[in-house]
Amino acid sequence: MISANAVITGSHDNGEVARSIVIAIAASYAALDLAGRATVASGRARVWWLTSAAIAMGIGIWEMHFKGLLAFRLPIPVAYHWPTVFASFGVAVVASGIALLIVSRQEMGPVQLWTSSFILGSGISALNYMDLAAMRLAALCRFDPRIVILSIVIAIVFSFAALALAFGLRADTRDMPGRRIASAIVMGAAISLMHYTGMASATFIASPVVPDLSHTVSISPLANFGVALITLLVLSAALVTSSADRRAKAEARRVNESLEQRVAERTQELEVVNQALRKEILERELAEKALRESEDRLWLVIDTIPQQIWSGPPDGSLDFWNAQLRSYVGLTQEELQGEGWQSVLCPEDRERVLRAWHKSVSDGLPFEQEGRNRGADGQYRWFLVRGVPQRDSAGRIVKWHGTNTDIEDRKWAEEGLRKQKEVFQKIFENIPVMIACFGQDGHLELANPEWERTIGWTVGEIREQNLDIFVELFPDPQYRQMARDYAAAPAGAHTDFKVRVRDGRVIDMAADVVHLSDGSRLGIGKDMTEQKRIDAALQETQDKLAHVTRVIAMGELAAAIAHEVNQPLAAIVTNADFCLRQFASATPNSDKLRAAISEIVNDGVRASAVIARIRSLLQKSVPERVAVDVNQIIRDVIMLLRGELIRNRVSSKLGLDLDLPRVSGDRVQLQQVVINLIMNSIEAMRSLAHRPRELLINSNTGHNEVLIQVQDSGGGFDPHQAEQIFEPFFTTKSEGIGMGLSISRSIVESHGGRLWAEQGPVGALFQFTLPTE
C-alpha cells in the first residue's frame, strides 16, 4: 500500500530498453534510406518515397517511445489513453515528413538543415511528452523544466547531426550504406536519448484520486511484442521495397547503358566519316579566313603602327607608303609615286641620301642613312631611313622594304650632349683648379692639366710606376691617414692640406671632395700657397697701416694727451710744494702731509695709466686674441678721450649691458675701432651750434653676438654714401686720409663681425657686432 503524496520509484526493463533502441535505429535507417531515394526522384515517385520515409520514421519514433514507456515498470497499474497515443503517432509522422521534405531538396544550406532539425527534434519531443500525458495511473506526474529543455536540445542537436550525415552529399548518399548506418545510429541515439532524458525529468507522486480510465487500454506483454513485431515487419517491407527499387533501377540503368553503348558505337562509326569530311571543309574555311584576317591585321598594323613604312620594286622606285608616312608628309599615294617621294627630302641632304640609295640598290646591300624630311607643316625633322632587300630562292631581289624613324629629339639630345661635353672638356682642361677622379678603390683614374702641372706627376706616370699618390703627397703617416679619411668620408667638406709636390716643395692646398653615384670621387683642389703669402703680406700691410693710423690719431690727440698728463703732474707739483713748506715750518702737520703724499701717489698712478694706454695704442705688436670685456674697452677709450670730449663740449652717455658676455679679440685693435668711431662723431659735431653735442654709446647682447652702437647728434651723412664711406681713401674731411673706417671694418670683420652705418633720428649711427666667446 503506497501512502498518498509519496514519490513512486520505478525501474526499467533493460531488455525492453535495448529493443526500443534497436527499433529506433532500424526505423531511422529505413526512413533515411527511403528519403535518400527521394533526393533523385521527381513527381509522384518523390511523393511516394517521402511518404514512405515519413511513415517509417514516424512508426519508428512512435514505437520506440511507446516501447520505452512499457519498459518503465511502476508498482501501480498503468493504462494508456489510446486517442492521445494515436495523436502522438500522427505528430511523429507529420514532423518526420516535413523535416525529410526540406532536407531532400536539390539545394540545401545551413538554414534548411537547422530548420528540418528543429522540426524533427520538436516532433520527437512532442511525441514523447504526449505519450507521457497518455498514461493513466493513481499518481500525479511532475516534470523538471531543466531536464525537459535538455531533452529537447538533445533531440534537435542529434537530429542535426543525423540529417547532416545523411543528406550532406545529396544523391551520393544512395551508394554509401556506411554513411546511412552512421546517420541511423545518430538518429536512433537522438530518439532514445531524448526519450530517456525526458523520462528522467518525470517524477510520479502517489494520489488517492482514482484515474479516469475511459478510452484507455492496458498493454499486455503479448500486445507489446505484437506491436514491435508489426513495426519491424513494416520497416523491413520498406527496406525491401527500397532495395528492390534500387536493384530494379540499377538493372534498368545497366540495360540502358548497354543500349546506349551500342548506339554510341554505331554513331561513332558514322561520325568518323562525317568528321573527316567536316574537318577538311573546316580546315579549308579556316585557312581562307585566317589568310583574310592575317592580311587585314597586317594592313591594320602597317597603317596604325607608330612607324613610317615604305616598300618598292627591285629597280629602286617606291610604290607604297603607310598611313603614318603619308600623314606626316601630307601627300597622297599618287603624289608619292615615281620620284615624287624625293620632294620631301631636305635640299641639303638630297644628293647624299639619293647617292647612297642608288648604291644600295645597285649592290643589293641594306640601306641606312640619316636625313631631314619635310612634314606637312613645312618643317624639316631628322629621320633614320633603313631599307632591306627581300632574298627569293634564286637570290634575286624581288622587293625593297624600309622604315623612317624620327630621330629629331635624339639629334638635339646628341648635339646638346656634344656641346655640354665640349664645354665640360674645356672647363676641365683650362680651369685654374686641380680636378682628379679617384675610383672606388681609391686609385687615381683621371686628372686635369692643372692638377698635373701643380703636383708634378702625370696620370700616365702614376699608373706606369704604380705610385700610391697619397704616400707621395702626404709623407707623414698620420697626416696621410687624415687625408684618406677625409677623401672616404660620406659627405666631404671643405678643408686645407699641406701637400708635397714632385719637386719636393710643400704647398698649401684647399680641397673639396664630391661623391659620384657609381662610388667614385672627385677631388677638387687649388694651390693656395701664393694666395696665403699675399694674404699674409696684406695683413701685415693692414697692421702697419693700422699702426700708422693710430699714430696719426695720437698726433691729433696730442693736446688732449698733454692735458691728461699735465693734470696729474700739476697736482703732483702742487702737493710736493705743499709738503716742502710743511717740512720747513716749525710744526709740520703730519695729517696734511700724509694726505698730500697720498694724493701725489694717486696722481702718479693716474699719469702712469694715461701713459700706458697711449703706449699700448702706439706699440706695434703681433695681434693677440684673448677673452676681452667690450664694456671695459669702451670705458678705457672714454677715459682716454675725456679731454677731447671736454675740449669740444661733447657730453657722453653710456648705456652698457652689465651682463654683456666676453668676446675673443685683440684689445688694442678693438680700442682703435672705438676711438675711430668716437673721433668721427666728435668731428661731426664740432660745427654744431643750434643743438647740444651729445654722444650716446650702447652695448647689447644679441643671438651669439654683442652689438655696440655709437650715436652722435651731428648733421649725419648722405644715405647713398652708407657703403662708400667704408672704402679706402674716401673721406668727407678736408684734412682726412680716408682710412679710419676702412681699417675699422677690416678689424671687425677679421674678428668675425660686421660694421655698418645708418642715418639715425639725429646724426649718424655706427654699429658693429662681434661673436661671443
C-alpha positions in Angstrom: 0.0 0.0 0.0 1.6 3.3 -1.1 0.7 6.3 1.0 -0.7 9.5 -0.6 1.9 12.1 -1.8 4.7 9.6 -1.7 7.2 9.5 -4.6 6.7 6.4 -6.6 10.0 4.8 -7.7 10.0 3.0 -11.0 12.5 0.8 -12.8 13.4 0.0 -16.5 13.4 -3.4 -18.1 16.8 -3.5 -19.8 15.7 -5.9 -22.4 12.9 -3.7 -23.4 15.2 -0.7 -23.4 17.6 -2.4 -25.8 14.8 -3.4 -28.1 13.5 0.1 -28.1 16.9 1.4 -29.2 17.2 -1.2 -31.9 13.7 -0.2 -33.2 14.7 3.5 -33.2 17.9 2.7 -35.2 16.2 0.4 -37.7 13.4 2.9 -38.2 15.9 5.7 -38.8 17.9 3.6 -41.3 14.7 2.8 -43.2 13.5 6.4 -43.2 16.8 7.8 -44.3 17.2 5.2 -47.0 13.8 5.9 -48.4 14.3 9.7 -48.2 17.6 9.3 -49.9 15.7 7.8 -52.9 13.6 10.9 -52.9 16.6 13.2 -53.4 17.0 12.0 -57.0 13.3 11.3 -57.7 10.7 13.7 -59.0 6.9 13.8 -59.4 4.9 11.0 -57.9 7.9 8.9 -57.2 9.3 11.6 -55.0 6.0 11.9 -53.1 5.8 8.1 -52.7 9.4 7.9 -51.3 8.9 10.9 -49.0 5.6 9.5 -47.7 7.1 6.1 -47.1 10.1 7.6 -45.3 7.8 9.8 -43.1 5.6 6.8 -42.2 8.7 4.6 -41.5 10.3 7.4 -39.4 7.0 8.1 -37.6 6.4 4.4 -36.8 10.0 4.0 -35.5 9.8 7.1 -33.3 6.4 6.2 -32.0 7.2 2.6 -31.4 10.5 3.4 -29.7 8.8 5.9 -27.3 5.9 3.6 -26.6 8.1 0.6 -26.1 10.3 2.8 -23.8 7.2 3.6 -21.8 6.3 -0.1 -21.5 10.0 -0.7 -20.4 9.3 1.6 -17.4 7.8 -0.5 -14.6 5.8 1.1 -11.7 4.4 -0.6 -8.7 0.9 0.5 -9.6 -1.4 -0.3 -12.6 -0.9 1.9 -15.7 -3.3 2.3 -18.6 -3.0 4.4 -21.7 -5.4 6.9 -23.3 -5.4 5.5 -26.8 -6.6 8.7 -28.6 -3.6 10.6 -27.3 -1.3 7.7 -28.2 -2.6 7.7 -31.8 -2.4 11.5 -31.9 1.3 11.3 -30.9 1.8 8.8 -33.8 0.3 11.4 -36.2 2.7 14.1 -34.8 5.7 11.8 -35.4 4.7 11.1 -39.0 4.0 14.8 -39.8 7.2 16.1 -38.2 9.2 13.4 -40.0 7.6 14.2 -43.3 8.2 17.9 -43.1 11.8 17.5 -42.0 12.6 15.0 -44.7 10.9 17.1 -47.3 13.2 20.0 -46.5 16.5 18.1 -46.4 15.7 16.0 -49.5 15.5 19.0 -51.9 18.1 19.6 -54.6 19.7 22.5 -52.7 20.2 22.7 -49.0 22.1 25.2 -46.9 22.7 25.6 -43.1 19.3 27.4 -42.7 17.4 24.5 -44.3 19.4 21.9 -42.3 18.8 23.7 -38.9 15.1 24.2 -39.8 14.5 20.5 -40.5 16.5 19.5 -37.4 14.3 21.8 -35.3 11.1 20.4 -36.7 12.2 16.8 -36.3 13.6 17.3 -32.8 10.4 19.2 -31.8 8.3 16.4 -33.2 10.3 13.7 -31.3 9.9 15.8 -28.1 6.2 16.4 -28.6 5.6 12.7 -29.2 7.5 11.8 -26.0 5.6 14.1 -23.7 2.2 13.3 -25.4 2.8 9.6 -24.6 3.6 10.5 -21.0 0.4 12.5 -21.0 -1.5 9.4 -22.2 -0.6 7.5 -19.1 -3.5 6.9 -16.6 -2.4 5.9 -13.1 -3.2 6.7 -9.5 -0.4 9.2 -9.3 0.5 12.7 -10.4 3.3 13.4 -12.8 5.7 16.3 -12.2 8.5 17.4 -14.6 11.9 19.1 -14.0 11.9 22.0 -16.5 15.7 22.0 -16.9 15.8 18.3 -17.9 12.8 18.8 -20.2 14.8 21.6 -22.0 17.9 19.4 -22.1 15.9 16.6 -23.7 14.5 18.9 -26.4 18.0 20.3 -27.1 19.4 16.8 -27.4 16.7 15.8 -29.9 17.4 18.9 -32.1 21.2 18.6 -32.0 21.3 14.9 -32.6 18.7 15.3 -35.4 21.0 18.0 -37.0 24.0 15.6 -36.9 22.0 12.7 -38.3 20.5 14.8 -41.2 23.8 16.4 -42.0 25.4 13.0 -42.3 22.6 11.5 -44.3 21.9 14.4 -46.7 25.2 16.4 -46.8 26.2 14.7 -50.1 22.8 14.7 -51.7 22.5 12.0 -54.4 25.7 10.3 -53.3 24.0 9.0 -50.1 22.3 6.4 -52.2 25.5 4.5 -52.7 27.1 5.0 -49.2 25.5 2.4 -46.8 28.1 3.2 -44.2 27.1 6.8 -44.1 23.4 5.8 -43.9 24.2 3.4 -41.0 26.1 6.1 -39.1 23.2 8.5 -39.7 20.7 5.9 -38.5 22.8 5.3 -35.3 23.0 9.0 -34.6 19.2 9.5 -35.3 18.3 6.4 -33.2 20.5 7.7 -30.4 18.7 11.1 -30.6 15.3 9.4 -30.3 16.4 7.1 -27.5 18.5 9.7 -25.6 15.7 12.2 -25.8 13.1 9.7 -24.5 15.1 8.5 -21.5 16.2 12.0 -20.7 12.5 13.0 -20.8 11.6 10.1 -18.6 14.3 11.3 -16.1 12.6 14.6 -15.9 9.3 13.0 -14.7 8.5 12.3 -11.1 5.4 10.3 -10.1 3.7 11.1 -6.8 1.0 8.8 -5.4 -2.5 10.2 -5.4 -5.7 9.0 -3.7 -7.7 10.2 -6.7 -9.0 7.3 -9.0 -7.7 7.9 -12.6 -10.2 8.3 -15.4 -9.9 5.0 -17.4 -12.3 5.9 -20.2 -10.9 5.3 -23.7 -7.9 3.6 -22.1 -6.2 0.3 -22.8 -3.7 -1.8 -21.0 -0.9 -3.2 -23.0 -0.1 -6.8 -22.2 3.4 -8.3 -22.9 1.9 -10.2 -25.8 0.4 -7.0 -27.3 3.7 -5.2 -26.7 5.5 -7.9 -28.6 2.9 -7.8 -31.4 3.3 -4.1 -31.9 7.0 -4.4 -32.0 6.8 -7.2 -34.5 4.4 -5.3 -36.7 6.7 -2.3 -36.6 9.7 -4.4 -37.6 7.7 -6.0 -40.4 6.7 -2.6 -41.7 10.2 -1.3 -41.6 11.5 -4.5 -43.2 8.9 -4.1 -46.0 10.0 -0.5 -46.5 13.7 -1.6 -46.7 12.8 -4.4 -49.1 10.9 -2.0 -51.3 13.7 0.5 -51.3 16.3 -2.3 -52.1 14.1 -3.8 -54.8 13.7 -0.4 -56.4 17.4 0.2 -56.1 18.1 -3.1 -57.8 15.5 -2.6 -60.5 16.8 0.8 -61.3 20.3 -0.5 -61.3 19.3 -3.2 -63.8 17.4 -0.7 -65.9 20.5 1.6 -65.8 22.7 -1.3 -66.9 20.4 -2.2 -69.8 20.2 1.5 -70.9 23.9 1.9 -70.6 24.5 -1.2 -72.8 22.0 0.0 -75.4 23.5 3.5 -75.3 26.9 2.0 -75.8 25.9 0.1 -78.9 24.2 3.2 -80.3 27.2 5.2 -79.5 29.5 2.7 -81.3 27.3 2.9 -84.5 27.1 6.7 -84.2 30.8 7.0 -83.7 31.5 5.0 -86.9 29.3 7.4 -88.9 30.8 10.4 -87.0 34.3 9.4 -88.0 33.4 9.5 -91.7 31.4 12.8 -91.3 34.2 14.2 -89.1 36.8 13.7 -91.7 34.7 15.4 -94.3 33.7 18.3 -92.0 37.4 18.6 -90.9 38.6 19.0 -94.4 35.9 21.6 -95.2 36.5 23.4 -91.9 40.3 23.5 -92.4 39.8 25.0 -95.8 37.4 27.6 -94.5 39.7 28.4 -91.5 42.7 28.7 -93.8 40.9 31.1 -96.0 39.5 33.1 -93.1 42.9 33.1 -91.4 44.5 34.4 -94.6 42.0 37.2 -94.9 42.3 38.1 -91.2 46.0 37.9 -91.4 46.0 40.3 -94.4 43.6 42.6 -92.6 45.7 42.6 -89.4 48.8 43.1 -91.4 47.4 46.2 -93.2 45.9 47.4 -89.9 49.3 47.1 -88.2 51.1 48.7 -91.1 48.8 51.7 -91.1 48.5 52.1 -87.3 52.0 51.3 -86.1 53.7 54.5 -84.9 56.4 54.0 -87.6 56.7 55.2 -91.2 56.9 52.2 -93.6 57.6 52.1 -97.3 58.3 49.5 -100.0 59.1 49.3 -103.7 60.2 47.1 -106.6 63.8 45.9 -107.3 64.6 48.9 -109.6 64.7 51.3 -106.6 61.4 53.2 -107.2 58.8 53.2 -104.4 55.2 52.2 -104.7 53.8 52.0 -101.2 53.8 54.3 -98.1 51.8 53.6 -95.0 49.3 55.9 -93.4 51.8 57.2 -90.8 54.2 58.3 -93.5 51.5 59.8 -95.8 50.0 61.7 -92.8 53.4 63.2 -91.9 54.4 64.4 -95.4 50.8 65.4 -96.2 50.9 63.8 -99.7 48.7 61.1 -101.2 49.8 57.7 -102.5 49.6 59.0 -106.1 51.7 62.1 -105.3 54.5 60.0 -103.8 54.6 57.6 -106.8 57.6 57.6 -109.1 60.1 60.2 -107.9 57.5 62.2 -106.1 58.8 61.0 -102.7 62.1 62.7 -103.4 60.4 66.1 -103.0 60.2 65.7 -99.2 64.0 65.4 -98.9 65.9 68.4 -97.5 67.8 70.0 -100.4 70.9 70.0 -98.3 70.7 66.2 -97.8 69.1 65.1 -101.1 72.2 64.4 -103.1 73.9 62.5 -100.3 70.8 60.4 -99.5 70.0 59.6 -103.2 73.6 58.6 -103.9 73.6 56.2 -101.0 70.2 54.8 -102.0 71.2 54.1 -105.6 74.4 52.5 -104.5 72.4 50.1 -102.2 70.0 49.3 -105.0 72.8 48.5 -107.4 74.9 46.5 -104.9 71.8 44.8 -103.3 73.0 45.8 -99.8 70.9 47.1 -96.9 70.5 50.9 -96.9 70.9 53.2 -93.9 71.1 57.0 -93.9 70.2 59.9 -91.7 68.4 62.8 -93.4 65.8 65.6 -92.9 62.3 65.1 -94.3 59.8 67.9 -94.8 56.5 67.5 -92.9 53.0 68.7 -93.9 53.7 71.8 -91.8 56.7 72.7 -93.9 59.2 72.0 -91.1 62.1 69.5 -91.5 62.8 66.8 -89.0 65.7 64.3 -88.8 64.9 60.7 -89.7 66.9 57.5 -89.7 66.0 55.8 -93.0 66.6 52.0 -93.3 65.9 49.7 -96.3 66.3 45.9 -96.5 66.1 44.0 -99.8 63.9 40.7 -99.8 66.1 37.1 -100.7 64.0 34.7 -103.4 65.3 31.2 -103.8 67.5 32.2 -106.7 69.0 35.1 -104.8 67.3 37.8 -106.9 65.8 40.9 -105.2 62.1 40.9 -105.5 61.1 43.8 -103.1 62.6 46.5 -101.0 61.1 47.2 -97.5 62.0 50.2 -95.4 61.3 52.4 -92.4 61.7 56.0 -91.5 62.4 56.5 -87.7 62.0 60.1 -86.3 65.3 60.9 -84.5 64.8 64.7 -84.2 64.8 64.5 -80.4 67.8 62.2 -80.4 69.8 64.5 -82.7 69.0 67.5 -80.5 70.0 65.5 -77.4 73.2 64.3 -79.1 74.0 67.9 -80.1 73.3 69.2 -76.6 75.3 66.4 -75.1 78.2 67.1 -77.6 78.2 70.8 -76.7 77.9 70.0 -73.0 80.8 67.6 -73.3 82.8 70.1 -75.1 82.1 72.8 -72.5 82.9 70.4 -69.7 86.1 69.3 -71.5 87.2 72.9 -72.0 86.5 73.7 -68.3 88.3 70.6 -67.2 91.3 71.4 -69.3 91.5 75.1 -68.7 90.1 75.9 -65.3 92.8 77.0 -62.9 91.6 74.5 -60.3 93.0 71.0 -59.8 90.5 68.2 -60.5 91.2 64.5 -60.1 89.0 61.4 -60.2 89.5 58.5 -57.8 87.9 55.1 -58.3 86.1 53.1 -55.7 89.4 51.5 -54.7 91.0 54.9 -54.1 93.3 54.8 -57.1 93.8 57.9 -59.4 91.9 57.4 -62.7 91.9 60.9 -64.3 93.4 64.3 -63.6 93.2 67.6 -65.5 96.3 69.6 -66.7 96.2 72.0 -63.8 96.4 69.0 -61.4 99.4 67.5 -63.3 101.1 71.0 -63.5 100.7 71.7 -59.8 101.5 68.2 -58.4 104.2 67.4 -61.0 103.1 63.9 -61.9 101.0 62.9 -64.8 98.3 60.2 -64.6 100.3 58.1 -67.0 103.4 58.3 -64.8 101.4 57.4 -61.7 99.8 54.3 -63.4 103.1 53.3 -65.1 105.1 53.5 -61.9 102.3 52.1 -59.8 102.6 55.0 -57.3 100.5 55.4 -54.3 99.8 59.1 -54.8 98.6 59.5 -51.2 102.1 58.4 -50.0 103.8 60.8 -52.3 101.6 63.8 -51.4 101.5 63.1 -47.6 104.7 61.5 -46.3 103.7 61.7 -42.7 101.6 58.5 -41.9 99.2 60.2 -39.5 98.6 63.2 -41.9 98.2 60.7 -44.8 95.6 58.8 -42.9 93.7 62.0 -42.1 93.7 62.8 -45.8 92.4 59.3 -46.7 89.7 59.5 -44.1 88.6 62.9 -45.5 88.5 61.6 -49.0 86.5 58.5 -48.0 84.0 60.4 -45.8 80.4 60.1 -46.9 80.0 63.8 -47.2 83.2 65.7 -47.9 83.6 69.2 -46.6 86.0 72.0 -47.5 89.4 71.7 -45.8 93.0 72.7 -46.2 96.0 70.4 -46.7 99.8 70.8 -46.9 100.9 68.7 -49.9 104.4 67.7 -51.0 104.7 68.0 -54.8 107.1 66.2 -57.1 110.0 68.7 -56.9 109.9 68.5 -53.0 108.1 71.7 -52.4 105.3 71.8 -49.8 102.3 73.8 -50.9 99.1 74.8 -49.2 96.0 73.4 -50.9 92.3 74.0 -50.3 90.4 70.8 -51.1 86.8 69.6 -51.6 85.5 66.0 -52.3 82.5 65.3 -54.4 81.0 61.8 -54.4 79.6 60.4 -57.6 76.7 57.9 -58.0 79.0 55.0 -59.0 81.0 55.2 -55.8 84.0 57.1 -57.3 85.0 60.5 -56.1 86.2 63.9 -57.5 88.9 65.7 -55.7 88.9 69.4 -56.3 91.8 71.5 -55.1 93.5 74.8 -55.5 97.1 75.8 -54.8 96.7 78.5 -52.1 100.4 79.0 -51.4 100.7 82.3 -53.2 97.3 83.4 -52.1 98.2 82.8 -48.4 101.5 84.7 -49.0 99.6 87.6 -50.4 97.0 87.4 -47.6 99.8 87.4 -45.0 101.5 90.4 -46.8 98.2 92.2 -47.0 97.5 91.5 -43.3 101.0 92.8 -42.4 100.3 95.9 -44.5 97.0 96.4 -42.8 98.6 96.0 -39.4 101.2 98.6 -40.4 98.6 100.9 -41.8 96.5 100.5 -38.6 99.6 101.4 -36.6 100.2 104.5 -38.7 96.5 105.4 -38.3 96.8 105.0 -34.5 100.0 107.2 -34.5 98.2 109.8 -36.6 95.2 109.6 -34.2 97.6 110.1 -31.3 99.1 113.1 -33.1 95.6 114.6 -33.4 95.1 113.9 -29.7 98.4 115.4 -28.6 96.7 118.3 -26.9 94.3 116.0 -25.1 97.2 113.7 -24.1 99.2 116.7 -22.8 96.1 117.8 -20.8 95.6 114.3 -19.5 99.3 114.1 -18.4 99.6 117.7 -17.2 96.7 117.5 -14.8 98.2 114.8 -12.6 101.7 116.3 -13.0 100.5 119.8 -11.9 98.7 118.2 -8.9 101.9 116.3 -8.0 104.0 119.5 -8.2 101.4 121.4 -6.1 101.2 118.7 -3.4 105.0 118.3 -3.4 105.5 122.1 -2.9 103.0 121.9 0.0 104.9 119.1 1.6 108.2 121.1 1.4 106.5 124.1 3.0 105.2 121.8 5.8 108.7 120.4 6.4 110.2 123.9 6.5 107.7 125.1 9.1 108.5 124.6 12.8 105.4 122.5 13.4 104.6 120.4 10.3 101.0 119.0 10.2 101.5 115.2 9.8 97.9 114.5 8.8 98.1 117.1 6.0 101.5 115.8 4.9 100.1 112.2 4.8 97.1 113.4 2.7 99.3 115.3 0.3 101.7 112.4 -0.2 98.7 110.1 -0.8 97.4 112.5 -3.5 100.9 112.5 -5.0 100.8 108.7 -5.3 97.3 108.7 -6.8 98.2 111.3 -9.3 101.4 109.4 -10.2 99.4 106.2 -10.8 96.8 108.1 -12.9 99.6 109.7 -15.0 101.2 106.3 -15.4 97.9 104.8 -16.6 97.5 107.5 -19.2 101.0 106.9 -20.5 100.4 103.1 -20.5 97.2 103.5 -22.6 98.9 105.8 -25.1 101.9 103.4 -25.3 99.6 100.4 -26.0 97.9 102.2 -28.8 101.3 103.3 -30.4 103.0 100.0 -29.8 103.4 97.8 -32.9 103.0 94.2 -31.9 101.5 91.0 -33.2 97.7 90.9 -32.7 96.8 88.7 -29.7 93.3 87.3 -29.4 92.1 86.8 -25.8 88.8 87.0 -24.0 88.1 90.7 -23.6 85.3 92.8 -21.9 83.9 95.1 -24.6 82.4 97.4 -21.9 85.8 97.9 -20.3 87.3 98.7 -23.6 84.6 101.4 -24.1 85.3 102.8 -20.6 89.1 102.9 -21.2 88.6 104.8 -24.5 86.2 107.3 -22.9 88.8 107.9 -20.2 91.5 108.3 -22.8 89.4 110.8 -24.8 87.9 112.6 -21.9 90.0 115.8 -22.5 89.0 115.7 -26.2 85.3 115.4 -25.3 85.6 118.3 -22.8 87.5 120.5 -25.2 84.8 120.0 -27.9 82.0 120.5 -25.4 80.6 116.9 -26.1 78.6 115.2 -23.4 78.8 111.4 -23.4 76.3 108.9 -22.1 76.9 105.2 -21.8 74.1 102.6 -22.0 76.1 99.4 -21.3 74.6 96.0 -20.8 76.1 94.8 -17.5 75.6 91.1 -18.4 77.4 91.5 -21.7 79.4 88.3 -22.5 83.1 88.3 -23.3 84.3 88.1 -26.9 87.6 86.8 -28.3 89.6 89.6 -29.8 92.6 91.9 -29.8 92.2 94.6 -27.1 94.3 97.2 -28.9 92.6 96.7 -32.3 89.1 96.9 -30.7 90.2 100.1 -28.8 91.3 101.5 -32.2 87.8 100.8 -33.7 86.0 102.5 -30.8 88.5 105.5 -30.9 87.9 105.9 -34.7 84.1 105.9 -34.3 84.2 108.3 -31.3 86.6 110.7 -33.0 84.4 110.7 -36.2 81.4 111.6 -34.0 83.4 114.4 -32.3 84.5 115.7 -35.7 80.9 115.6 -37.0 79.6 117.7 -34.0 82.4 120.4 -34.0 80.4 122.8 -36.2 77.1 122.1 -34.3 75.7 125.3 -32.7 71.9 125.1 -32.7 71.5 121.9 -30.5 73.5 120.1 -27.8 76.5 118.0 -28.8 75.6 114.5 -27.4 77.4 111.2 -27.8 75.5 108.0 -26.9 77.3 104.6 -26.7 75.3 101.4 -26.1 76.2 97.8 -25.8 73.6 94.9 -26.0 73.5 91.1 -26.2 72.1 89.5 -29.4 72.0 85.9 -30.7 75.5 84.6 -30.1 76.9 88.1 -30.5 77.3 91.5 -28.9 76.1 94.8 -30.5 77.9 98.1 -30.0 76.2 101.4 -31.1 77.8 104.9 -31.4 75.2 107.6 -32.0 76.0 111.3 -32.4 73.8 114.4 -32.8 75.7 115.9 -35.8 74.5 116.5 -39.3 74.6 112.9 -40.4 75.7 111.7 -43.9 74.2 111.2 -47.3 72.4 107.8 -47.2 73.7 107.0 -50.7 77.2 107.1 -49.2 76.4 104.5 -46.4 78.8 101.9 -48.0 81.1 104.3 -49.8 82.4 105.9 -46.5 84.0 102.5 -45.7 86.1 102.4 -48.9 89.8 103.2 -48.6 90.8 106.8 -49.1 87.3 108.0 -49.2 86.8 110.9 -46.8 84.5 113.9 -46.2 87.1 115.7 -44.0 89.2 118.4 -45.5 92.3 117.0 -43.7 91.4 113.3 -43.6 93.2 110.4 -45.4 90.1 108.2 -45.6 91.5 105.1 -43.9 89.9 105.1 -40.4 86.6 103.5 -41.3 88.1 101.1 -43.8 90.6 99.8 -41.2 87.9 99.7 -38.6 85.7 97.5 -40.9 88.7 95.2 -41.6 89.4 94.8 -37.9 85.7 94.0 -37.1 85.4 91.5 -40.0 88.7 89.8 -39.0 87.0 89.2 -35.6 84.1 87.5 -37.3 81.7 90.5 -37.0 80.4 93.3 -39.2 80.4 97.1 -39.2 77.8 99.3 -40.9 76.3 102.9 -40.7 72.8 104.2 -40.7 71.2 107.6 -40.6 69.9 107.9 -37.1 66.9 110.0 -35.8 69.5 112.8 -35.2 73.0 112.5 -36.6 74.8 109.3 -37.6 74.5 105.8 -36.1 77.5 103.5 -36.4 77.1 99.9 -35.3 79.3 96.8 -35.2 78.8 93.2 -33.9 81.3 90.7 -32.5 80.7 87.0 -32.0 80.6 85.9 -28.3 83.4 83.7 -27.0 
